[in-house]
Amino acid sequence: MIPHPSSLTFPLDLATLWLFLAPPVVGAVIGYFTNDIAIKMLFRPYRAYHIGERRIPFTPGLIPRNQERLAKRISDTIMGSLLTPEELQNLARRLLQTERVQSVILWLLRLALDQVQADKEQKTVKILASILRDLLSESLPRLLKVMARREDFLETQLNQIFDQVLLELQLNEEQASRLSDWLLEVVLPPDILRQALIDFLTDRNIQIIDEGLREKTSGTYWVIANLFGVRNSLTRLRTFCLDEKEASNARLQELITSLAIRARLREFLQNLSLQNLPVSTVRQLRKTIRDSVRHYVQERGSEVLQELSKSIDWENVATLILNRLRNSAVASTSLELVSQELALILELYLERDLENIVAQAIPILNIDQVIINRVKATSPADLEAAINGIVKSELQAIVSLGGILGFIIGIFQSFSLLLH
């Protein structure tokens, strides 16, 4: 039995159709998977494999095998094109704008104030006490000793004190009365005057007085001095002061009262003023006081300050200062003004020296080496994930493009078969 012709042509047509369809399909598959394998071979395998002592080609992947060189190229690219000194200066200017710097300084000041207020272990007190102690007992004496060598040391201040205080100083009636009472009762009481009189009336002094009166007096006084003399009287006066202490003290007190010494002394002190002195004397007195202060500070100032520092309870002083600081509303409200002033000062400094600061900071920061170390320390798997996270769609497009190109090349092959 002879088969129908149509049954003979069907297998022929299917084979012919597959002959024309196979090149595009196979080309698309080969192109797609070839690109996909090529992309994966950039990263994989992550480590080298060996047969014996020979390394298998293409292991590890291209990027893991050249990771160190890649890190160097990335670092050179970033430092050469992105993080140039000019860009770092612009970045520093943006970061260090006055408003940002002021906010940071204000935050630090408030943090420091909060730390001081929350200090329960008295650490701040001890630190401040040590600073104050060192300032008064060590730093300030050395500074004063050096400054006191100058001829104009405290000249303006001492002249101002002399002109506004000492020159204008004049006792009122009550002050003069109290000072005169103090002088007569404490400094020069009758017993002190009696002892001074005894010390003055020595044999030599009595002789000098007697001879002086005999030689230099005239008239009635000359007759009295040469006829009676004063030697005997002065000697008897000294003997009386020595032997009759109570009586002599009483006589002296009577003389003070009868001669109105207290009232005279009070009047003298009340009228006493430097303004009554000649101008040349006042100027010389002012210069003498200034020189005396300067020499005293130069010779004894350090010793006085050190002794004063030893007598002060610095921890108590520091506690008082910190308590005042904690409870002071001015300290809290002035932080913003202080931070603003500090920010402006820093801005002026940066405008002048920012270029030098950045030039010095770049070698210190060693940014290029940081980039290299970071890239080298990244594992190939993490590096692959990072790159895929950035260009995953682009890499997938390359894979798809390989399939499309393989398909197009297969079509050209099918078309060439059809022409034959």
Legacy VTK file of the C-alpha trace (Angstrom):
# vtk DataFile Version 3.0
C-alpha trace
ASCII
DATASET POLYDATA
POINTS 420 float
0.000 0.000 0.000
1.431 3.382 -1.093
1.357 6.206 1.585
-0.453 9.432 0.903
1.859 12.159 -0.286
0.841 14.547 2.464
2.094 12.154 5.116
5.531 12.164 3.475
5.976 15.995 3.379
5.085 16.732 7.087
8.310 15.366 8.614
10.274 17.140 5.912
8.642 20.463 6.667
9.265 20.108 10.484
12.949 19.366 9.971
13.276 22.260 7.577
11.517 24.569 10.051
13.795 23.443 12.904
16.779 23.977 10.621
15.817 27.612 10.215
14.683 28.190 13.840
17.616 26.523 15.566
20.323 29.179 14.812
18.390 32.126 16.348
17.333 30.118 19.391
20.749 28.616 19.978
22.437 31.989 19.330
20.158 33.719 21.824
20.797 31.077 24.491
24.552 31.108 23.898
24.732 34.922 23.852
22.637 35.277 26.997
24.436 32.689 29.105
27.887 33.609 27.753
27.494 37.217 28.923
26.029 36.073 32.206
28.989 33.738 32.789
31.444 36.453 31.738
29.939 38.920 34.212
29.981 36.354 36.995
33.610 35.545 36.167
34.461 39.149 37.020
33.875 38.200 40.667
33.895 34.413 40.863
35.404 32.241 41.953
36.363 34.235 45.023
39.608 32.341 45.559
42.185 30.523 43.474
41.974 26.813 42.799
45.006 24.635 42.076
45.756 21.313 40.468
48.894 20.243 42.184
51.026 23.352 42.237
49.480 24.924 39.138
46.724 27.458 39.489
43.650 26.833 37.408
43.222 29.667 34.865
40.563 32.319 35.596
40.669 31.567 39.318
40.044 33.678 41.240
37.804 36.069 39.304
39.125 39.149 37.557
38.233 41.638 40.316
39.373 39.485 43.311
42.630 38.760 41.483
43.285 42.468 40.879
41.642 43.830 44.016
44.792 45.573 45.280
45.386 47.299 41.947
41.689 48.161 41.780
41.891 49.739 45.229
44.855 51.853 44.119
43.030 52.988 40.966
39.902 53.864 42.931
41.988 55.825 45.427
43.851 57.696 42.675
40.593 58.499 40.915
38.896 59.804 44.044
41.874 61.849 45.238
42.718 63.095 41.750
39.238 64.072 40.598
36.861 64.181 43.552
38.695 64.948 46.786
41.152 67.528 45.473
42.548 70.127 47.903
40.207 72.707 46.403
37.177 70.447 46.907
38.280 69.669 50.454
38.547 73.404 51.142
35.037 73.945 49.744
33.790 71.024 51.815
35.432 72.447 54.933
33.860 75.852 54.264
30.410 74.284 53.954
30.894 72.185 57.072
32.401 75.055 59.074
29.813 77.696 58.333
29.371 80.128 61.188
25.889 78.865 62.032
27.030 75.228 62.204
30.136 76.057 64.224
28.097 78.198 66.606
25.607 75.352 67.107
28.422 72.897 67.871
30.150 75.273 70.303
26.840 76.060 72.020
26.137 72.343 72.365
29.593 71.738 73.855
29.231 74.637 76.299
25.821 73.441 77.455
27.149 69.913 77.764
30.058 71.178 79.861
27.694 73.213 82.057
25.433 70.199 82.538
28.482 68.104 83.416
29.539 70.674 86.004
26.053 70.755 87.493
25.855 66.960 87.622
29.306 66.489 89.124
28.697 64.525 92.314
32.237 63.284 92.880
33.634 66.833 93.145
36.079 66.169 90.326
35.444 69.593 88.833
36.022 71.222 92.221
39.406 69.529 92.579
40.448 70.434 89.043
39.409 74.075 89.452
41.094 74.244 92.869
44.345 72.948 91.359
44.121 75.500 88.534
43.523 78.391 90.935
46.302 77.234 93.266
48.783 76.964 90.404
47.681 80.315 89.018
48.235 82.234 92.259
51.234 80.376 93.667
53.211 79.589 90.503
52.116 81.346 87.326
51.182 84.763 88.691
54.366 85.225 90.814
56.593 84.419 87.837
54.605 86.768 85.634
54.735 89.590 88.176
58.455 89.121 88.715
59.111 89.489 84.998
56.742 92.421 84.550
58.097 94.252 87.625
61.444 94.645 85.854
59.883 97.173 83.524
60.088 100.807 84.515
56.440 101.419 83.581
55.127 98.491 85.653
51.637 99.452 86.923
52.529 103.093 86.271
49.101 104.068 84.989
47.242 102.172 87.703
49.380 103.457 90.594
49.236 107.020 89.303
45.478 106.731 89.045
45.243 105.418 92.621
47.511 108.211 93.858
45.625 110.964 92.018
42.107 109.752 92.744
42.562 108.277 96.229
45.650 109.491 98.071
45.690 113.014 96.651
42.001 113.513 97.421
42.227 111.834 100.808
41.349 114.110 103.724
40.081 113.103 107.152
36.767 114.381 108.417
36.277 115.566 111.986
35.269 112.161 113.356
38.123 110.356 111.620
40.658 112.944 112.813
39.307 112.683 116.372
39.570 108.892 116.408
43.057 108.968 114.904
44.290 111.550 117.431
42.822 109.488 120.284
44.568 106.405 118.943
47.890 108.222 118.634
47.740 109.599 122.195
46.411 106.445 123.841
48.201 103.692 121.917
51.147 105.123 120.012
52.262 107.931 122.358
50.789 107.388 125.826
52.446 109.148 128.819
54.570 106.125 129.673
56.006 106.006 126.129
56.648 109.746 126.224
58.373 109.393 129.612
60.612 106.616 128.294
61.403 108.657 125.190
62.292 111.614 127.356
64.641 109.457 129.451
66.291 108.064 126.317
66.748 111.594 124.986
68.199 113.092 128.167
71.542 111.346 128.112
74.606 112.993 129.660
75.930 113.903 126.226
72.651 115.450 125.065
72.323 117.404 128.313
75.858 118.754 127.882
75.202 119.764 124.290
71.986 121.576 125.255
73.662 123.350 128.165
76.653 124.487 126.112
74.437 125.563 123.250
72.318 127.751 125.470
75.422 129.342 127.059
76.979 130.174 123.706
74.019 131.148 121.550
71.694 133.007 123.902
71.849 136.693 124.685
70.343 139.171 127.072
68.317 137.838 129.956
68.468 134.301 128.595
72.269 134.502 128.509
72.370 135.563 132.148
70.050 132.742 133.201
71.880 130.174 131.043
75.324 131.143 132.382
74.267 131.919 135.954
72.005 128.956 136.609
72.479 126.695 133.574
70.122 123.919 132.435
72.343 120.956 133.125
71.142 120.602 136.699
67.492 121.025 135.720
67.604 118.475 132.915
69.469 115.996 135.094
66.890 116.357 137.868
64.107 115.942 135.260
65.655 112.687 134.026
66.059 111.462 137.634
62.444 112.340 138.362
61.235 110.362 135.293
63.335 107.372 136.324
62.448 107.320 140.006
58.873 108.577 139.974
57.217 106.726 137.108
53.614 107.183 138.205
54.081 110.818 139.142
55.930 111.667 135.930
53.256 109.903 133.871
50.612 111.927 135.687
52.499 115.180 135.031
52.812 114.345 131.352
49.101 113.552 131.139
48.345 116.888 132.804
50.559 118.648 130.262
48.782 116.909 127.371
45.444 118.024 128.772
46.459 121.547 129.716
48.200 122.202 126.424
45.175 120.779 124.493
47.444 118.431 122.551
44.497 116.235 121.587
42.560 119.126 120.033
45.658 120.495 118.310
46.505 117.070 116.929
42.909 116.581 115.741
42.959 119.932 113.968
46.319 119.132 112.382
45.117 115.744 111.074
41.871 117.220 109.789
43.744 119.850 107.786
46.399 117.410 106.589
46.182 116.853 102.792
48.639 116.141 100.014
47.071 118.945 98.038
48.657 121.409 100.421
52.120 120.227 99.432
54.078 121.794 96.537
53.498 120.268 93.105
57.102 119.134 92.800
56.864 117.386 96.175
53.630 115.637 95.164
55.186 114.425 91.912
58.245 113.158 93.696
56.069 111.429 96.289
54.022 109.746 93.560
57.171 108.509 91.816
58.581 107.286 95.131
55.422 105.329 95.921
55.407 103.788 92.430
59.068 102.769 92.644
58.556 101.360 96.127
55.652 99.209 94.971
57.603 98.003 91.934
60.678 97.076 93.973
58.571 95.392 96.631
56.723 93.300 94.035
59.991 92.416 92.341
61.718 91.354 95.555
58.918 90.094 97.785
55.904 89.695 95.502
56.462 86.016 94.712
56.974 85.142 98.338
53.863 87.040 99.442
51.668 85.401 96.800
52.982 81.944 97.625
52.333 82.444 101.317
48.900 83.811 100.527
48.167 80.777 98.344
49.072 78.431 101.203
46.639 80.162 103.535
43.652 79.890 101.170
41.313 76.901 101.116
41.200 76.555 97.330
38.662 73.726 97.293
36.268 75.902 99.242
36.883 78.781 96.821
36.342 76.447 93.845
33.118 75.163 95.412
31.840 78.720 95.858
32.686 79.576 92.251
31.013 76.459 90.848
27.935 76.910 93.022
27.673 80.448 91.752
28.116 79.179 88.208
25.449 76.499 88.675
22.901 78.928 90.076
23.740 81.853 87.821
21.144 82.725 85.219
23.730 84.833 83.419
25.908 81.761 82.779
23.042 80.001 81.006
21.851 82.981 79.004
25.324 84.086 77.958
26.302 80.734 76.405
24.725 81.672 73.087
26.608 84.969 72.950
29.877 83.251 73.904
29.388 80.565 71.250
28.661 83.238 68.633
31.815 85.173 69.490
33.924 82.004 69.418
32.407 81.016 66.073
33.269 84.437 64.593
36.831 84.175 65.880
37.146 80.709 64.364
35.709 81.986 61.078
38.330 84.744 60.869
41.059 82.214 61.612
39.774 79.798 58.965
39.481 82.488 56.308
43.147 83.264 56.779
44.637 79.809 57.233
42.120 77.324 55.758
44.349 76.500 52.779
47.331 75.725 55.026
45.135 73.728 57.418
43.751 71.557 54.594
47.243 71.106 53.123
48.487 69.897 56.515
45.384 67.801 57.201
45.501 65.768 53.962
48.766 63.933 54.841
47.581 63.462 58.416
44.207 62.026 57.388
45.912 59.830 54.750
42.612 59.532 52.880
44.090 57.680 49.896
45.512 54.926 52.086
42.219 54.711 53.969
40.403 54.119 50.666
42.952 51.502 49.587
42.779 49.669 52.903
38.993 49.761 52.886
38.715 48.339 49.368
41.365 45.675 50.080
39.614 44.702 53.314
36.273 44.214 51.567
35.599 40.551 50.759
34.969 39.635 47.093
31.396 38.618 47.954
30.700 42.003 49.571
32.400 43.761 46.685
30.234 41.853 44.216
27.086 42.674 46.204
28.055 46.340 46.353
28.731 46.579 42.614
25.576 44.642 41.773
23.628 46.932 44.066
24.849 49.911 42.055
24.732 48.592 38.437
22.508 45.521 38.680
20.073 46.744 36.005
22.978 47.711 33.689
24.632 44.280 34.112
21.317 42.562 33.451
20.924 44.665 30.322
24.348 43.428 29.123
23.231 39.818 29.657
19.998 40.464 27.792
21.878 42.249 25.040
24.056 39.140 24.591
20.937 37.050 24.076
19.507 39.559 21.596
22.745 39.729 19.620
22.973 35.912 19.557
19.377 35.793 18.299
20.089 38.325 15.535
23.223 36.484 14.427
21.178 33.245 14.350
18.617 34.942 12.097
21.386 35.919 9.692
22.597 32.295 9.655
19.033 31.026 8.954
18.664 33.581 6.176
21.949 32.457 4.595
20.736 28.827 4.711
17.495 29.873 3.073
19.381 31.491 0.177
21.239 28.265 -0.463
LINES 1 421
420 0 1 2 3 4 5 6 7 8 9 10 11 12 13 14 15 16 17 18 19 20 21 22 23 24 25 26 27 28 29 30 31 32 33 34 35 36 37 38 39 40 41 42 43 44 45 46 47 48 49 50 51 52 53 54 55 56 57 58 59 60 61 62 63 64 65 66 67 68 69 70 71 72 73 74 75 76 77 78 79 80 81 82 83 84 85 86 87 88 89 90 91 92 93 94 95 96 97 98 99 100 101 102 103 104 105 106 107 108 109 110 111 112 113 114 115 116 117 118 119 120 121 122 123 124 125 126 127 128 129 130 131 132 133 134 135 136 137 138 139 140 141 142 143 144 145 146 147 148 149 150 151 152 153 154 155 156 157 158 159 160 161 162 163 164 165 166 167 168 169 170 171 172 173 174 175 176 177 178 179 180 181 182 183 184 185 186 187 188 189 190 191 192 193 194 195 196 197 198 199 200 201 202 203 204 205 206 207 208 209 210 211 212 213 214 215 216 217 218 219 220 221 222 223 224 225 226 227 228 229 230 231 232 233 234 235 236 237 238 239 240 241 242 243 244 245 246 247 248 249 250 251 252 253 254 255 256 257 258 259 260 261 262 263 264 265 266 267 268 269 270 271 272 273 274 275 276 277 278 279 280 281 282 283 284 285 286 287 288 289 290 291 292 293 294 295 296 297 298 299 300 301 302 303 304 305 306 307 308 309 310 311 312 313 314 315 316 317 318 319 320 321 322 323 324 325 326 327 328 329 330 331 332 333 334 335 336 337 338 339 340 341 342 343 344 345 346 347 348 349 350 351 352 353 354 355 356 357 358 359 360 361 362 363 364 365 366 367 368 369 370 371 372 373 374 375 376 377 378 379 380 381 382 383 384 385 386 387 388 389 390 391 392 393 394 395 396 397 398 399 400 401 402 403 404 405 406 407 408 409 410 411 412 413 414 415 416 417 418 419
